[in-house]
Amino acid sequence: MYVEYKNKRRSKDDLFLNDEQDTQLLIDFTNDPCFSLSELAARSCDIKKAFQNEKDLLGWCYACIQESPVGARLSEKAQLKKWSVALDLLNNGDYCLDPEKKRIVLDHNGLNIAVFNRSSYFRNRLLSSFIKALRDVWHEITVSSYDGFFTAEDFLKTERVRIADISTVSVFVAWELRSAGYGDMWRYFLGSDESDMAVAFSAFLERSPSAQFDESALSVIFDQFFSDEDRIRTTDNETLDYMDGLVQANDVHNPFGSELLGASLVKKLTSLPDGSSYMDGQEQAVIRDPFYAGMTDPINQAYLLHIMYDLEVYMVENVPFRDRKLARMIFPESEIVSF
């Protein structure tokens, strides 16, 4: 569910992006001789006046991510594919991707540099968005878009797995940063909407300390994502909004395909940069078990059925038909609209 970035209006006093220079290549952050990124990442408590502009802020995020082995590999992949990152005011989430321009846009929430200098919360919120965006870019590079490939039901399942994985990996990167000495990111997650995932993971490691060296322990975070019915409800609703938009905007009768979600894609979506999948051996459960694949929310159920209905009808003069020939017989001169 990728959102194309569109320019937003900015005030003349905005300290962030301008029209002449709206992005910074990720790889450029490592080559700024005036800004010691590694030192700033290690001494985040001395950050009061560290940021002079958006490049400093994004550079700090980048430097912090390098302290996580998984985060560093994600950013390396984005660098190799020449993705860029920018700040802007978004209305639809913490970040969005533009695959055509290979651009990540992070939401600065209308805050200026002075706020990020003072507030640990907003710094780490931005850092969290950056980590999630890099994992999403990883999916874009390794899996690409599956629009028009899966059936509508399995498109919904696939989006669940992708979004659950993004949250899972972001929590794990925060844990790696904590292990590297940057605990602010982990404390941010403990106070976020994903706090239950962070707590479940840390509790599991307390019971099995050796599991921190086994990446399959990430399955605990992944499972916790699905344990929150409100989170699943919100995830499904956002995906259904996107699917409905595909139906309304597509010129063909059915913008979805006929394929079903398979174990190979589940494994690919839950694979880490070293190639190992933390859901290895559980792919069929993810596909078939109601815990992962079931839908209990009646509103979302009705929404999905509405989309399925739209895929099967032709509208002529606001009258729905399932048979195109019958529609033409009754309204021979009218335009037939297929969804």
C-alpha positions in Angstrom: 0.0 0.0 0.0 2.3 2.7 -1.2 1.4 6.3 -1.3 2.7 8.6 -3.9 4.3 11.7 -2.5 2.8 15.1 -3.5 4.2 18.5 -2.6 2.6 20.3 0.3 2.3 24.0 0.7 4.9 25.4 3.2 5.1 28.7 5.0 7.9 31.1 4.2 9.3 30.6 7.7 9.6 26.8 7.3 13.1 25.6 8.3 12.7 22.4 6.4 12.6 21.6 2.7 12.7 24.2 -0.1 11.9 23.9 -3.8 15.5 24.0 -4.9 16.7 21.1 -2.7 14.0 18.8 -1.6 15.8 15.6 -0.9 19.2 14.3 0.4 20.6 11.0 -0.8 21.0 8.6 2.1 24.6 8.0 1.2 25.4 11.7 1.4 25.0 11.7 5.2 28.2 9.8 5.7 30.2 12.3 3.8 29.6 15.6 5.7 32.9 16.7 7.3 31.1 19.3 9.4 28.9 16.9 11.3 30.1 14.0 13.4 27.1 11.6 13.0 28.6 8.7 15.0 29.4 11.0 18.0 26.0 12.6 17.9 24.3 9.2 17.8 26.3 8.1 20.8 25.8 11.3 22.8 22.1 12.0 22.1 21.8 13.6 25.5 24.0 16.5 24.4 21.7 17.3 21.5 20.2 20.6 22.7 21.6 22.7 19.8 22.9 19.9 17.5 20.5 20.5 14.6 20.9 23.6 12.4 18.7 22.3 9.5 16.9 19.3 8.2 20.0 17.6 6.9 21.5 17.6 10.5 18.2 16.0 11.8 18.0 13.4 9.1 21.8 12.8 9.5 21.3 12.1 13.2 18.5 9.6 12.4 20.8 7.9 9.8 23.7 7.7 12.3 21.5 6.2 15.0 20.3 3.5 12.6 23.9 2.5 11.8 24.2 1.4 15.5 21.7 -1.4 14.7 23.1 -4.3 12.6 19.7 -4.9 11.0 19.0 -1.1 10.6 22.4 -0.6 9.0 21.7 -3.4 6.4 18.3 -1.8 5.6 19.8 1.6 5.0 22.7 0.0 3.0 20.1 -1.6 0.7 18.3 1.8 0.2 21.7 3.4 -0.6 22.6 0.9 -3.2 19.3 1.5 -5.0 19.7 5.3 -4.7 16.7 6.0 -2.6 16.5 9.4 -1.0 14.8 10.8 2.1 13.1 14.1 2.8 11.0 15.9 5.4 7.6 17.4 4.8 4.2 17.9 6.3 2.0 14.8 5.6 -1.6 14.3 6.4 -1.8 10.5 6.1 0.8 9.0 8.4 4.4 9.1 9.7 5.9 8.5 6.3 5.1 7.7 2.7 7.0 6.3 -0.3 7.2 7.3 -3.9 8.6 4.2 -5.6 8.9 6.0 -9.0 11.2 8.7 -7.6 12.7 6.3 -5.1 11.9 8.8 -2.3 11.0 8.5 1.4 9.1 11.4 2.9 9.0 11.6 6.7 6.4 13.7 8.5 7.8 16.5 10.5 4.3 17.3 11.9 4.8 21.0 11.2 7.5 21.3 13.8 10.6 23.4 13.3 14.2 22.5 14.1 14.1 24.1 17.6 11.4 21.6 18.7 13.5 18.6 17.6 16.5 20.1 19.4 14.5 20.2 22.7 12.2 17.2 22.5 13.5 13.6 22.8 9.9 12.4 22.0 9.7 14.0 18.6 13.3 13.1 17.7 12.6 9.4 18.4 9.2 9.5 16.7 11.0 10.7 13.6 13.6 8.0 14.0 10.9 5.4 14.4 9.3 6.6 11.2 12.7 6.4 9.4 13.3 2.8 10.5 9.8 1.8 9.4 10.2 3.5 6.0 13.5 1.8 5.4 11.9 -1.6 6.1 9.1 -0.7 3.7 11.7 0.3 1.1 13.3 -3.1 1.7 10.0 -4.7 0.8 9.6 -2.5 -2.3 13.1 -3.6 -3.5 12.8 -7.3 -2.7 9.1 -7.9 -3.3 8.0 -4.9 -5.3 4.3 -4.1 -5.7 1.7 -6.9 -5.8 -1.1 -4.8 -7.1 -3.1 -6.7 -9.7 -1.6 -10.0 -8.6 -3.6 -11.4 -5.7 -7.3 -11.8 -5.2 -8.9 -9.1 -3.1 -9.0 -11.3 0.0 -5.4 -12.4 -0.3 -4.3 -8.8 -1.0 -5.7 -7.9 2.4 -3.9 -10.9 4.0 -0.6 -9.9 2.3 -0.9 -6.3 3.5 -1.4 -7.5 7.1 1.8 -9.5 6.9 3.8 -6.7 5.4 2.6 -4.1 8.0 3.1 -6.5 10.8 6.6 -7.2 9.7 7.4 -3.4 9.5 6.3 -3.0 13.1 8.2 -6.2 14.1 11.5 -5.1 12.6 11.2 -1.6 13.9 10.8 -2.9 17.5 13.8 -5.2 17.0 15.9 -2.4 15.6 15.0 -0.3 18.7 16.1 -3.3 20.9 19.5 -3.5 19.0 19.9 0.3 19.6 19.3 -0.3 23.3 21.9 -3.0 23.3 24.3 -0.6 21.6 23.8 2.0 24.3 21.0 4.2 22.8 18.1 3.4 25.1 15.9 6.4 24.2 14.5 4.6 21.2 13.4 1.6 23.3 11.8 3.9 25.9 10.0 5.6 23.1 8.5 2.3 21.9 7.5 1.4 25.5 5.3 4.5 25.4 4.0 4.1 21.9 1.1 2.2 20.4 3.5 -0.7 19.9 4.4 -0.9 23.6 2.7 -4.3 23.9 5.0 -5.7 21.2 8.1 -4.3 22.9 7.0 -5.6 26.3 6.2 -9.1 24.9 9.6 -9.3 23.3 11.6 -8.1 26.4 9.6 -10.5 28.6 10.3 -13.4 26.3 14.1 -12.6 26.4 13.9 -12.4 30.3 12.6 -16.0 30.3 15.0 -17.1 27.5 18.1 -14.9 27.5 19.8 -16.9 24.9 17.0 -16.2 22.5 18.4 -12.7 21.8 20.9 -14.4 19.6 18.2 -16.3 17.7 16.4 -14.0 15.3 13.4 -16.4 15.3 12.5 -14.7 18.6 11.1 -11.9 16.5 8.1 -14.2 15.9 7.0 -13.1 19.5 6.8 -9.5 18.3 5.0 -10.6 15.1 2.5 -12.6 17.0 1.8 -9.8 19.4 0.9 -7.5 16.5 -2.0 -9.8 15.7 -3.1 -10.0 19.4 -4.4 -6.5 19.4 -7.9 -6.5 17.7 -7.9 -2.7 17.5 -4.6 -2.7 15.6 -5.8 -5.3 13.2 -9.1 -3.4 12.7 -7.2 -0.2 11.9 -4.7 -2.0 9.6 -7.5 -3.7 7.7 -9.5 -0.5 7.4 -6.6 1.4 5.9 -5.9 -1.4 3.4 -9.6 -1.6 2.5 -9.6 2.2 1.8 -6.6 1.6 -0.5 -8.4 -1.3 -2.2 -11.5 0.7 -2.7 -9.5 3.4 -4.3 -8.0 0.9 -6.7 -11.5 -0.3 -7.7 -12.8 3.2 -8.3 -9.7 4.4 -10.2 -8.9 1.4 -12.3 -10.1 1.2 -16.0 -10.3 -2.6 -16.0 -13.2 -4.5 -14.5 -11.2 -6.1 -11.7 -7.9 -4.5 -10.6 -7.0 -7.6 -8.6 -5.6 -10.9 -9.8 -6.3 -14.5 -9.2 -3.3 -15.7 -7.2 -3.4 -16.7 -3.5 -0.9 -15.8 -0.9 1.7 -18.5 -0.7 4.3 -19.6 1.8 7.2 -18.3 -0.3 6.0 -14.7 -0.1 5.3 -14.9 3.6 8.8 -16.1 4.1 10.2 -13.3 1.9 8.2 -10.6 3.7 9.4 -11.9 7.1 13.1 -12.4 6.1 15.8 -10.3 7.6 18.8 -8.9 5.6 20.9 -12.0 6.4 18.2 -14.1 4.5 16.8 -15.9 7.6 13.0 -15.7 8.2 11.8 -15.3 11.7 8.6 -17.1 10.7 10.3 -20.0 9.1 8.1 -23.1 9.3 5.0 -21.1 10.3 4.1 -19.7 6.9 1.0 -21.9 6.4 -0.3 -20.9 9.8 0.1 -17.2 8.8 -2.0 -18.0 5.7 -4.7 -20.2 7.2 -4.9 -19.7 10.9 -7.7 -17.4 11.9 -5.4 -15.8 14.4 -3.5 -14.3 11.5 -6.0 -14.4 8.7 -9.4 -14.1 10.3 -11.6 -11.0 10.2 -13.9 -10.5 13.1 -14.8 -6.8 12.7 -18.3 -6.5 11.2 -17.6 -3.1 9.6 -14.5 -4.3 7.8 -16.3 -7.5 6.8 -19.1 -5.4 5.2 -16.5 -3.1 3.6 -14.7 -6.1 2.0 -18.1 -7.5 0.8 -18.9 -4.1 -0.7 -15.6 -4.2 -2.6 -16.2 -7.7 -3.8 -19.7 -6.7 -4.9 -18.3 -3.8 -6.9 -15.9 -6.2 -8.7 -18.9 -8.2 -10.0 -21.3 -5.5 -11.2 -21.7 -3.1 -14.1 -23.3 0.2 -13.5 -25.6 1.7 -16.1 -27.7 4.8 -15.3 -26.9 4.0 -11.6 -28.5 0.6 -11.9 -26.2 -2.4 -11.0 -26.0 -5.4 -13.4 -24.0 -8.6 -13.0 -24.5 -9.5 -16.7 -23.0 -7.0 -19.2 -25.1 -8.3 -22.1 -28.3 -7.8 -20.1 -27.2 -4.3 -19.2 -26.7 -3.5 -22.9 -30.1 -4.9 -23.8 -31.9 -2.7 -21.3 -29.8 0.4 -21.8 -28.5 0.1 -25.4 -27.4 3.7 -25.7 -26.0 4.3 -22.2 -22.4 4.1 -21.0 -21.6 1.0 -19.1 -19.2 1.6 -16.2 -17.3 -1.4 -14.9 -15.5 -1.4 -11.6 
